[in-house]
Each structure stands twice: as structure tokens, then as C-alpha cells.
Amino acid sequence: MIGMFAISLAGHDKNQMYVIIEQDAEYVYLADGRLRPIEKPKKKKQKHIQLIKTGLDEDLMKKLSDKQIIFNEDIRRALKHRTNKEVTHV
């Protein structure tokens, strides 16, 4: 799941899109590069998110899998690219 996009299904951030940057058995850690930077990710139960399995950002996935340093700009760029793709394909 690391590197995939996810939408929050519950809480004050409902319908907010994030990137999963870490996970454990019960929780995922989400970042959006702005309100939730990599340094302070949102901890959320897995049942409270919806995974988006299409339109993954290849550069971000590669950096995460190779354990490279990821910047908040990388996450913002991936989310912006994802949002622009949805708008142009509607």
C-alpha cells in the first residue's frame, strides 16, 4: 500500500486525498505535503481510508520502494498531477 493514493472516509478530513507513506498492522500514515507533511503524517486506521488503485505516481513509488529521501514537494506534485488527471478525464 505504500505509495498509493488514499481518500479519508471518516473524521474531520473526510474526502481529503493523501499518499500513504508508511503502514503497520492496523494503521497507515498519510501525508499531503501541506497540512500533513512527511515529518508529521496523519495516523489513520486502515478501515477509515479508501485506496485508489489507478493513476499511481511512478516516480514516487520508485523513491518509496528504494528508500530514497522524499520531499513534501514530491507528494504535492503527485497529488496535483492526480487531481489534474481526474479533471481532464471527466
N, CA, C and O atoms as a GROMACS GRO file, in nm:
protein
  360
    1MET      N    1   0.081  -0.121   0.000
    1MET     CA    2   0.000   0.000   0.000
    1MET      C    3   0.085   0.126   0.000
    1MET      O    4   0.035   0.233  -0.037
    2ILE      N    5   0.209   0.118   0.040
    2ILE     CA    6   0.293   0.237   0.048
    2ILE      C    7   0.309   0.297  -0.090
    2ILE      O    8   0.341   0.228  -0.187
    3GLY      N    9   0.287   0.429  -0.099
    3GLY     CA   10   0.297   0.500  -0.225
    3GLY      C   11   0.165   0.514  -0.298
    3GLY      O   12   0.157   0.586  -0.397
    4MET      N   13   0.061   0.447  -0.251
    4MET     CA   14  -0.070   0.456  -0.316
    4MET      C   15  -0.144   0.580  -0.265
    4MET      O   16  -0.118   0.631  -0.156
    5PHE      N   17  -0.237   0.627  -0.347
    5PHE     CA   18  -0.324   0.736  -0.306
    5PHE      C   19  -0.437   0.678  -0.222
    5PHE      O   20  -0.478   0.563  -0.242
    6ALA      N   21  -0.487   0.758  -0.127
    6ALA     CA   22  -0.597   0.715  -0.042
    6ALA      C   23  -0.685   0.835  -0.011
    6ALA      O   24  -0.637   0.948   0.000
    7ILE      N   25  -0.813   0.808   0.004
    7ILE     CA   26  -0.909   0.911   0.042
    7ILE      C   27  -0.961   0.878   0.181
    7ILE      O   28  -0.998   0.763   0.209
    8SER      N   29  -0.965   0.978   0.266
    8SER     CA   30  -1.016   0.960   0.401
    8SER      C   31  -1.168   0.942   0.396
    8SER      O   32  -1.238   1.019   0.330
    9LEU      N   33  -1.217   0.841   0.466
    9LEU     CA   34  -1.360   0.812   0.470
    9LEU      C   35  -1.428   0.861   0.597
    9LEU      O   36  -1.550   0.869   0.603
   10ALA      N   37  -1.349   0.894   0.699
   10ALA     CA   38  -1.407   0.934   0.827
   10ALA      C   39  -1.320   1.040   0.894
   10ALA      O   40  -1.200   1.050   0.867
   11GLY      N   41  -1.382   1.118   0.979
   11GLY     CA   42  -1.310   1.220   1.053
   11GLY      C   43  -1.326   1.358   0.992
   11GLY      O   44  -1.397   1.376   0.893
   12HIS      N   45  -1.259   1.455   1.053
   12HIS     CA   46  -1.272   1.594   1.005
   12HIS      C   47  -1.207   1.614   0.868
   12HIS      O   48  -1.232   1.715   0.802
   13ASP      N   49  -1.125   1.520   0.826
   13ASP     CA   50  -1.057   1.528   0.696
   13ASP      C   51  -1.125   1.442   0.590
   13ASP      O   52  -1.062   1.404   0.491
   14LYS      N   53  -1.252   1.409   0.610
   14LYS     CA   54  -1.327   1.324   0.518
   14LYS      C   55  -1.317   1.379   0.375
   14LYS      O   56  -1.328   1.500   0.353
   15ASN      N   57  -1.296   1.289   0.279
   15ASN     CA   58  -1.282   1.318   0.136
   15ASN      C   59  -1.149   1.384   0.099
   15ASN      O   60  -1.132   1.425  -0.016
   16GLN      N   61  -1.057   1.395   0.191
   16GLN     CA   62  -0.925   1.451   0.162
   16GLN      C   63  -0.837   1.342   0.102
   16GLN      O   64  -0.838   1.228   0.149
   17MET      N   65  -0.760   1.376  -0.002
   17MET     CA   66  -0.672   1.279  -0.066
   17MET      C   67  -0.532   1.290  -0.007
   17MET      O   68  -0.480   1.400   0.015
   18TYR      N   69  -0.471   1.174   0.017
   18TYR     CA   70  -0.337   1.164   0.074
   18TYR      C   71  -0.256   1.062  -0.004
   18TYR      O   72  -0.306   0.991  -0.090
   19VAL      N   73  -0.127   1.056   0.032
   19VAL     CA   74  -0.039   0.949  -0.015
   19VAL      C   75   0.001   0.868   0.108
   19VAL      O   76   0.035   0.925   0.212
   20ILE      N   77  -0.004   0.737   0.097
   20ILE     CA   78   0.037   0.651   0.209
   20ILE      C   79   0.189   0.644   0.209
   20ILE      O   80   0.250   0.601   0.112
   21ILE      N   81   0.250   0.687   0.320
   21ILE     CA   82   0.396   0.687   0.326
   21ILE      C   83   0.452   0.579   0.419
   21ILE      O   84   0.571   0.550   0.417
   22GLU      N   85   0.363   0.520   0.499
   22GLU     CA   86   0.406   0.415   0.591
   22GLU      C   87   0.283   0.337   0.635
   22GLU      O   88   0.171   0.388   0.629
   23GLN      N   89   0.304   0.213   0.679
   23GLN     CA   90   0.192   0.135   0.730
   23GLN      C   91   0.243   0.035   0.832
   23GLN      O   92   0.359  -0.004   0.831
   24ASP      N   93   0.152  -0.005   0.921
   24ASP     CA   94   0.180  -0.116   1.012
   24ASP      C   95   0.056  -0.206   1.012
   24ASP      O   96  -0.026  -0.194   0.921
   25ALA      N   97   0.042  -0.292   1.108
   25ALA     CA   98  -0.066  -0.390   1.105
   25ALA      C   99  -0.205  -0.328   1.104
   25ALA      O  100  -0.294  -0.377   1.034
   26GLU      N  101  -0.226  -0.220   1.179
   26GLU     CA  102  -0.360  -0.163   1.192
   26GLU      C  103  -0.373  -0.023   1.133
   26GLU      O  104  -0.483   0.018   1.097
   27TYR      N  105  -0.263   0.050   1.124
   27TYR     CA  106  -0.268   0.190   1.084
   27TYR      C  107  -0.189   0.217   0.956
   27TYR      O  108  -0.098   0.143   0.920
   28VAL      N  109  -0.228   0.326   0.889
   28VAL     CA  110  -0.149   0.381   0.779
   28VAL      C  111  -0.112   0.523   0.818
   28VAL      O  112  -0.181   0.587   0.898
   29TYR      N  113  -0.004   0.572   0.761
   29TYR     CA  114   0.043   0.707   0.788
   29TYR      C  115   0.035   0.784   0.658
   29TYR      O  116   0.097   0.747   0.558
   30LEU      N  117  -0.042   0.892   0.659
   30LEU     CA  118  -0.077   0.965   0.538
   30LEU      C  119  -0.013   1.104   0.538
   30LEU      O  120   0.000   1.167   0.642
   31ALA      N  121   0.026   1.149   0.419
   31ALA     CA  122   0.080   1.282   0.404
   31ALA      C  123   0.022   1.346   0.278
   31ALA      O  124  -0.007   1.277   0.180
   32ASP      N  125   0.007   1.479   0.283
   32ASP     CA  126  -0.037   1.552   0.164
   32ASP      C  127   0.064   1.658   0.123
   32ASP      O  128   0.045   1.726   0.022
   33GLY      N  129   0.171   1.673   0.200
   33GLY     CA  130   0.276   1.768   0.167
   33GLY      C  131   0.247   1.911   0.210
   33GLY      O  132   0.336   1.995   0.201
   34ARG      N  133   0.127   1.940   0.256
   34ARG     CA  134   0.092   2.074   0.300
   34ARG      C  135   0.053   2.073   0.448
   34ARG      O  136   0.136   2.099   0.535
   35LEU      N  137  -0.073   2.041   0.476
   35LEU     CA  138  -0.119   2.037   0.615
   35LEU      C  139  -0.062   1.917   0.690
   35LEU      O  140  -0.042   1.922   0.811
   36ARG      N  141  -0.037   1.810   0.617
   36ARG     CA  142   0.022   1.690   0.674
   36ARG      C  143   0.152   1.658   0.600
   36ARG      O  144   0.154   1.579   0.507
   37PRO      N  145   0.260   1.723   0.644
   37PRO     CA  146   0.389   1.697   0.579
   37PRO      C  147   0.443   1.559   0.618
   37PRO      O  148   0.390   1.493   0.708
   38ILE      N  149   0.547   1.518   0.552
   38ILE     CA  150   0.609   1.388   0.579
   38ILE      C  151   0.658   1.380   0.723
   38ILE      O  152   0.655   1.274   0.784
   39GLU      N  153   0.703   1.493   0.776
   39GLU     CA  154   0.756   1.495   0.912
   39GLU      C  155   0.648   1.473   1.018
   39GLU      O  156   0.678   1.434   1.130
   40LYS      N  157   0.521   1.498   0.983
   40LYS     CA  158   0.411   1.484   1.078
   40LYS      C  159   0.290   1.422   1.007
   40LYS      O  160   0.190   1.488   0.985
   41PRO      N  161   0.301   1.292   0.972
   41PRO     CA  162   0.192   1.229   0.895
   41PRO      C  163   0.068   1.204   0.980
   41PRO      O  164   0.074   1.197   1.103
   42LYS      N  165  -0.043   1.192   0.912
   42LYS     CA  166  -0.172   1.160   0.975
   42LYS      C  167  -0.179   1.010   1.000
   42LYS      O  168  -0.162   0.931   0.908
   43LYS      N  169  -0.203   0.972   1.123
   43LYS     CA  170  -0.218   0.830   1.158
   43LYS      C  171  -0.366   0.797   1.150
   43LYS      O  172  -0.448   0.860   1.218
   44LYS      N  173  -0.400   0.698   1.068
   44LYS     CA  174  -0.540   0.664   1.046
   44LYS      C  175  -0.556   0.514   1.037
   44LYS      O  176  -0.471   0.445   0.981
   45LYS      N  177  -0.666   0.463   1.091
   45LYS     CA  178  -0.694   0.320   1.078
   45LYS      C  179  -0.720   0.285   0.933
   45LYS      O  180  -0.779   0.364   0.859
   46GLN      N  181  -0.676   0.166   0.893
   46GLN     CA  182  -0.690   0.124   0.754
   46GLN      C  183  -0.836   0.118   0.710
   46GLN      O  184  -0.866   0.140   0.593
   47LYS      N  185  -0.926   0.087   0.802
   47LYS     CA  186  -1.067   0.077   0.765
   47LYS      C  187  -1.129   0.214   0.737
   47LYS      O  188  -1.240   0.221   0.684
   48HIS      N  189  -1.060   0.323   0.772
   48HIS     CA  190  -1.113   0.457   0.751
   48HIS      C  191  -1.058   0.525   0.626
   48HIS      O  192  -1.072   0.647   0.610
   49ILE      N  193  -0.996   0.447   0.538
   49ILE     CA  194  -0.948   0.503   0.412
   49ILE      C  195  -0.998   0.418   0.295
   49ILE      O  196  -1.031   0.301   0.310
   50GLN      N  197  -1.003   0.481   0.179
   50GLN     CA  198  -1.034   0.410   0.056
   50GLN      C  199  -0.913   0.422  -0.034
   50GLN      O  200  -0.870   0.533  -0.067
   51LEU      N  201  -0.858   0.308  -0.075
   51LEU     CA  202  -0.741   0.308  -0.163
   51LEU      C  203  -0.783   0.344  -0.305
   51LEU      O  204  -0.891   0.307  -0.351
   52ILE      N  205  -0.696   0.415  -0.372
   52ILE     CA  206  -0.715   0.445  -0.514
   52ILE      C  207  -0.607   0.368  -0.587
   52ILE      O  208  -0.488   0.399  -0.574
   53LYS      N  209  -0.648   0.269  -0.664
   53LYS     CA  210  -0.552   0.178  -0.724
   53LYS      C  211  -0.511   0.218  -0.865
   53LYS      O  212  -0.427   0.151  -0.925
   54THR      N  213  -0.567   0.324  -0.918
   54THR     CA  214  -0.531   0.368  -1.052
   54THR      C  215  -0.459   0.502  -1.046
   54THR      O  216  -0.475   0.578  -0.950
   55GLY      N  217  -0.380   0.531  -1.146
   55GLY     CA  218  -0.313   0.660  -1.156
   55GLY      C  219  -0.201   0.679  -1.056
   55GLY      O  220  -0.177   0.792  -1.011
   56LEU      N  221  -0.131   0.573  -1.021
   56LEU     CA  222  -0.021   0.584  -0.926
   56LEU      C  223   0.093   0.664  -0.987
   56LEU      O  224   0.115   0.661  -1.108
   57ASP      N  225   0.165   0.736  -0.903
   57ASP     CA  226   0.279   0.814  -0.948
   57ASP      C  227   0.404   0.725  -0.945
   57ASP      O  228   0.451   0.687  -0.838
   58GLU      N  229   0.455   0.693  -1.062
   58GLU     CA  230   0.568   0.600  -1.074
   58GLU      C  231   0.695   0.651  -1.004
   58GLU      O  232   0.765   0.574  -0.940
   59ASP      N  233   0.723   0.781  -1.018
   59ASP     CA  234   0.844   0.837  -0.955
   59ASP      C  235   0.837   0.825  -0.803
   59ASP      O  236   0.935   0.787  -0.738
   60LEU      N  237   0.722   0.856  -0.748
   60LEU     CA  238   0.704   0.849  -0.603
   60LEU      C  239   0.711   0.704  -0.554
   60LEU      O  240   0.773   0.676  -0.452
   61MET      N  241   0.649   0.613  -0.628
   61MET     CA  242   0.654   0.471  -0.591
   61MET      C  243   0.798   0.420  -0.591
   61MET      O  244   0.839   0.346  -0.501
   62LYS      N  245   0.875   0.460  -0.691
   62LYS     CA  246   1.014   0.416  -0.701
   62LYS      C  247   1.097   0.469  -0.585
   62LYS      O  248   1.176   0.396  -0.526
   63LYS      N  249   1.078   0.598  -0.551
   63LYS     CA  250   1.151   0.656  -0.439
   63LYS      C  251   1.117   0.586  -0.308
   63LYS      O  252   1.206   0.558  -0.227
   64LEU      N  253   0.990   0.557  -0.286
   64LEU     CA  254   0.949   0.490  -0.163
   64LEU      C  255   1.003   0.348  -0.156
   64LEU      O  256   1.048   0.304  -0.051
   65SER      N  257   0.998   0.275  -0.266
   65SER     CA  258   1.046   0.137  -0.265
   65SER      C  259   1.198   0.129  -0.252
   65SER      O  260   1.250   0.033  -0.195
   66ASP      N  261   1.269   0.229  -0.304
   66ASP     CA  262   1.416   0.233  -0.295
   66ASP      C  263   1.464   0.298  -0.166
   66ASP      O  264   1.585   0.313  -0.145
   67LYS      N  265   1.370   0.339  -0.080
   67LYS     CA  266   1.402   0.405   0.048
   67LYS      C  267   1.483   0.533   0.027
   67LYS      O  268   1.571   0.565   0.107
   68GLN      N  269   1.452   0.606  -0.081
   68GLN     CA  270   1.516   0.734  -0.107
   68GLN      C  271   1.447   0.843  -0.027
   68GLN      O  272   1.336   0.824   0.023
   69ILE      N  273   1.512   0.956  -0.015
   69ILE     CA  274   1.454   1.069   0.056
   69ILE      C  275   1.340   1.126  -0.028
   69ILE      O  276   1.353   1.148  -0.148
   70ILE      N  277   1.228   1.148   0.038
   70ILE     CA  278   1.111   1.205  -0.028
   70ILE      C  279   1.083   1.341   0.035
   70ILE      O  280   1.088   1.357   0.157
   71PHE      N  281   1.054   1.436  -0.049
   71PHE     CA  282   1.025   1.570  -0.002
   71PHE      C  283   0.875   1.596  -0.013
   71PHE      O  284   0.804   1.530  -0.088
   72ASN      N  285   0.828   1.694   0.064
   72ASN     CA  286   0.687   1.731   0.059
   72ASN      C  287   0.648   1.776  -0.081
   72ASN      O  288   0.534   1.757  -0.124
   73GLU      N  289   0.742   1.837  -0.153
   73GLU     CA  290   0.715   1.881  -0.290
   73GLU      C  291   0.681   1.762  -0.380
   73GLU      O  292   0.597   1.773  -0.469
   74ASP      N  293   0.747   1.647  -0.356
   74ASP     CA  294   0.718   1.526  -0.435
   74ASP      C  295   0.574   1.482  -0.416
   74ASP      O  296   0.506   1.444  -0.511
   75ILE      N  297   0.528   1.487  -0.291
   75ILE     CA  298   0.391   1.445  -0.261
   75ILE      C  299   0.291   1.544  -0.318
   75ILE      O  300   0.190   1.504  -0.376
   76ARG      N  301   0.318   1.674  -0.303
   76ARG     CA  302   0.228   1.775  -0.359
   76ARG      C  303   0.217   1.761  -0.511
   76ARG      O  304   0.109   1.773  -0.567
   77ARG      N  305   0.331   1.736  -0.576
   77ARG     CA  306   0.332   1.720  -0.722
   77ARG      C  307   0.250   1.600  -0.763
   77ARG      O  308   0.171   1.608  -0.858
   78ALA      N  309   0.267   1.488  -0.692
   78ALA     CA  310   0.192   1.366  -0.725
   78ALA      C  311   0.041   1.388  -0.706
   78ALA      O  312  -0.038   1.345  -0.790
   79LEU      N  313   0.002   1.452  -0.598
   79LEU     CA  314  -0.140   1.477  -0.573
   79LEU      C  315  -0.197   1.574  -0.676
   79LEU      O  316  -0.310   1.556  -0.723
   80LYS      N  317  -0.121   1.676  -0.712
   80LYS     CA  318  -0.167   1.773  -0.812
   80LYS      C  319  -0.183   1.705  -0.947
   80LYS      O  320  -0.281   1.728  -1.018
   81HIS      N  321  -0.086   1.622  -0.983
   81HIS     CA  322  -0.093   1.550  -1.110
   81HIS      C  323  -0.214   1.458  -1.111
   81HIS      O  324  -0.283   1.447  -1.213
   82ARG      N  325  -0.241   1.392  -1.001
   82ARG     CA  326  -0.356   1.301  -0.988
   82ARG      C  327  -0.487   1.380  -1.004
   82ARG      O  328  -0.577   1.336  -1.075
   83THR      N  329  -0.497   1.495  -0.938
   83THR     CA  330  -0.618   1.574  -0.943
   83THR      C  331  -0.640   1.630  -1.084
   83THR      O  332  -0.753   1.631  -1.133
   84ASN      N  333  -0.534   1.677  -1.148
   84ASN     CA  334  -0.546   1.729  -1.284
   84ASN      C  335  -0.590   1.620  -1.381
   84ASN      O  336  -0.665   1.646  -1.475
   85LYS      N  337  -0.543   1.498  -1.360
   85LYS     CA  338  -0.580   1.386  -1.445
   85LYS      C  339  -0.730   1.357  -1.434
   85LYS      O  340  -0.796   1.331  -1.535
   86GLU      N  341  -0.783   1.363  -1.311
   86GLU     CA  342  -0.925   1.338  -1.291
   86GLU      C  343  -1.010   1.443  -1.360
   86GLU      O  344  -1.114   1.411  -1.418
   87VAL      N  345  -0.967   1.568  -1.354
   87VAL     CA  346  -1.044   1.676  -1.412
   87VAL      C  347  -1.046   1.666  -1.565
   87VAL      O  348  -1.150   1.688  -1.626
   88THR      N  349  -0.933   1.631  -1.626
   88THR     CA  350  -0.928   1.625  -1.772
   88THR      C  351  -0.997   1.501  -1.828
   88THR      O  352  -1.032   1.500  -1.946
   89HIS      N  353  -1.017   1.397  -1.748
   89HIS     CA  354  -1.079   1.275  -1.797
   89HIS      C  355  -1.228   1.266  -1.767
   89HIS      O  356  -1.290   1.164  -1.799
   90VAL      N  357  -1.285   1.367  -1.709
   90VAL     CA  358  -1.427   1.364  -1.672
   90VAL      C  359  -1.515   1.391  -1.790
   90VAL      O  360  -1.638   1.392  -1.777
   0.00000   0.00000   0.00000
